[in-house]
């Protein structure tokens, strides 16, 4: 896993080629090492990303967001209409950073 630390978030990227294994690995790593950080999961290399792949991250996303931290997935292959409302997925890293900034402002204002 590639880890890229930024000021207000951490980008995690799979170095292998198994979305299932990466989702499983992330579900173990997030609570241990990234529970106090906003997280971006870079899935851009998965050009055949589908709803079933996205749902592998649902439980981790819900748990992380429940703890008042952002969890944003980045992929541009999935149809926007298929994305569950409780998940955040955007097509670029910059948009993910923007989402985190907006969510931080909302948390600061207690929305």
Secondary structure, DSSP 8 states (H G I E B T S, - for coil): -EEEE-SS-EEEE-SSS-HHHHHHHHHHHHHHHSTTS-EEEE-TT-TT--HHHHHTTHHHHHHHHHTT--EEEE-SSS-GGGS-TT--EESSHHHHHHHHHHHHHHHHTT-
